[in-house]
Amino acid sequence: MSRHILLDSSPMGLLSNPARTADVIAITQWSVSCIAAGHFLYVPEVIDYELRRELLRAGKNKGVARLDSFKATSRYFETVLLHGLLEQHFVKR
C-alpha cells in the first residue's frame, strides 16, 4: 500500500544540505527507499518557500540546487491543496 508523506522543514533542510553528515545520509537513504517502495513524498509549498528563502539569504547555492533536485523526484504540494485536504479530513460539517 502506497503512503503519501508530507515533508516538514527538518527533513527538507537535511535533504537540501550538501554536507555528507550521518543525518543527511540517513534521510537521503530513507527518502530513496520510500520512493523505491512506491510511496509518494510531497514538498509543501510553504516549506519550499521558507527553506529556499533561507538558503538564498545565506548564499547556499548548492543547497538550492539540492532542493531543486529533490523536488524533481517528489511532488509539490500547493498550500491551497494542503488547506483543502486538511479541511476535508479535520473540519466537521
N, C-alpha and C positions, 0 to 999 in steps of 0.2 A: 504494500500500500504506500503510495506516494505521500509525502508530507510537504506542507507549504510552510516555509520557515522565514520569518521576518528578522532581518539582522539589525541589531541596535548599534549604537556608536562604538561601543567597546570592541566587538569583533571586527567591525568595519575598520576601525583605527588600526588594529593589528594586521588585517588583510592588506591595508594600503601601505604598511610600513616596509621599506626595502631592507631593513636590517634583518639578519637571519638569526634572531633570538629563538630560544626554545619555545616561547609562547607563539611567536609568528609561525614557526614551522608547524606547531601543533594545530593552530587554527586553519592553516593552509591545507594540511592533510585532512582535517575534518571536513572542510568545505568540498575538497575534491572527492572524498568518499561519499558525501551526501549527494553530490551531482551524479556520481557513478551509480549510486543506488536508485536513481530516478526521482530524487526529491527536488523540490523547487526552492531556490534561495531568492529572496526578494530584498532589494535595497530600497527602503522607504525614501521618498523624495527629500523629506526633511533631514534625514541622516546624511544623505549625499550632500545636500546643501551645506550643512553645518561642518562636516568633515572637510569638504572641498574648500570652504571659506578659510578654515584654519590652516590647511596645507598651503594655500596660495599666500595667505598672510605671512606665513613663516618661510616662504620661498622653497618649499619642499616639492620640487617638480617631479622627482622620482616617485614620491607618494601619490601625486596627482595621476601620474601615468599608471601606477599600480591600481588605483581606484578605477580609472577608465577601463583597464584590462579586466578587472574583476566584474565590472558592470556588464561587460560584453558576454560573460558566461552566466550571468544571473538575470533576474528580471527586475525591472524598475517599477516601483510601486508609488504611483502618484498619491499625494496627500488626499485628494478628493476621493480616490478609490478606497484608501485606508479609512477615511471618515465614514464612507458608506458601509464598508464591511463591519466596522465596529458598531455602527448604529444598527445594522441588520442583526447582529448577534447579541448585543447587550442592552439595547433600548427596548423596553416592553411597550407595546402599543395597546 
